[in-house]
Amino acid sequence: MTLQYPDAGYFYRLEGTSKTVSIIEEADGWYVCFSRAEVLVHPLPLKGQETGIDLGLEFFLTLANGEQIANPRQYRKAERALARAQRRKDRRKKGSKR
């Protein structure tokens, strides 16, 4: 199956058997949704390097070679920034334009 959209110059060749095709117009543009059957899977070639990733609490992740990456603590940083913004808002006079 080939999908052609000549105005924009897009051409897609899709493998497998088509089950359903939905064309949807929304406020920000057109979308196409495909449901395919019997799509051939091409496995990636083996490189001989295995990778293991462990997500944890103390360290964000630990790689198979033992390298540890620290937890970025994004939630805590956002929590502190929100607390500062709320304190700043609370100090303002009600009805002020500032």
C-alpha positions in Angstrom: 0.0 0.0 0.0 1.3 3.5 -0.9 0.0 6.6 0.8 0.3 9.6 -1.3 -0.3 13.2 -0.4 0.6 15.1 -3.5 0.1 18.7 -2.2 2.9 18.3 0.4 5.0 15.8 -1.6 4.8 13.0 0.9 4.9 9.4 -0.3 4.9 6.4 2.2 5.2 2.8 1.3 3.6 0.6 4.0 4.3 -3.1 4.4 1.8 -5.7 5.5 -1.9 -6.0 5.1 -4.2 -3.1 5.9 -6.9 -3.8 8.4 -8.4 -0.3 8.9 -7.5 3.2 7.9 -9.0 6.3 9.7 -8.6 9.8 8.3 -9.4 12.4 11.0 -9.7 16.1 10.7 -9.1 18.1 13.9 -8.7 21.7 14.7 -4.9 21.7 14.1 -4.8 19.5 11.0 -5.5 16.1 9.4 -4.3 12.8 10.9 -4.2 9.3 9.5 -4.3 6.2 11.7 -3.4 2.8 10.3 -4.1 -0.7 11.7 -1.8 -3.2 10.0 -1.6 -7.0 10.0 1.3 -9.4 9.1 4.0 -6.7 9.2 7.4 -8.2 8.8 9.8 -7.6 11.7 13.4 -7.0 10.9 15.5 -7.7 14.0 18.5 -5.6 14.7 21.9 -7.2 14.2 23.7 -8.5 17.4 26.6 -6.3 18.5 28.0 -8.6 21.2 27.5 -5.9 23.9 24.7 -6.6 26.4 23.2 -3.7 28.3 21.4 -3.8 31.6 19.7 -0.9 33.2 18.5 -0.8 36.8 16.2 2.1 37.9 16.4 2.7 41.6 15.8 5.1 44.5 19.3 5.9 45.6 20.7 6.3 42.1 18.6 7.1 39.1 20.0 4.3 37.1 22.9 1.8 37.2 24.3 0.5 33.9 25.6 -3.0 33.3 29.2 -1.8 33.5 28.6 -0.4 37.0 28.4 3.3 36.1 25.9 5.0 38.4 23.9 8.2 37.3 22.7 10.4 40.2 19.0 11.0 40.7 18.1 14.4 39.2 15.4 15.0 41.9 13.2 16.9 39.5 10.1 16.5 41.8 11.9 18.0 44.8 13.3 20.9 42.7 9.8 21.7 41.3 8.4 21.4 44.8 10.8 24.0 46.2 10.2 26.3 43.2 6.4 26.1 43.8 6.8 26.9 47.5 8.9 30.0 46.6 6.3 31.1 44.1 3.5 30.6 46.6 5.3 32.7 49.2 5.9 35.4 46.7 2.2 35.4 45.7 1.1 35.5 49.3 3.2 38.6 50.1 1.4 40.6 47.4 -1.4 43.0 48.1 -4.8 41.7 46.9 -5.9 43.4 43.7 -2.4 44.7 42.9 -1.3 44.5 39.2 2.2 43.4 40.3 
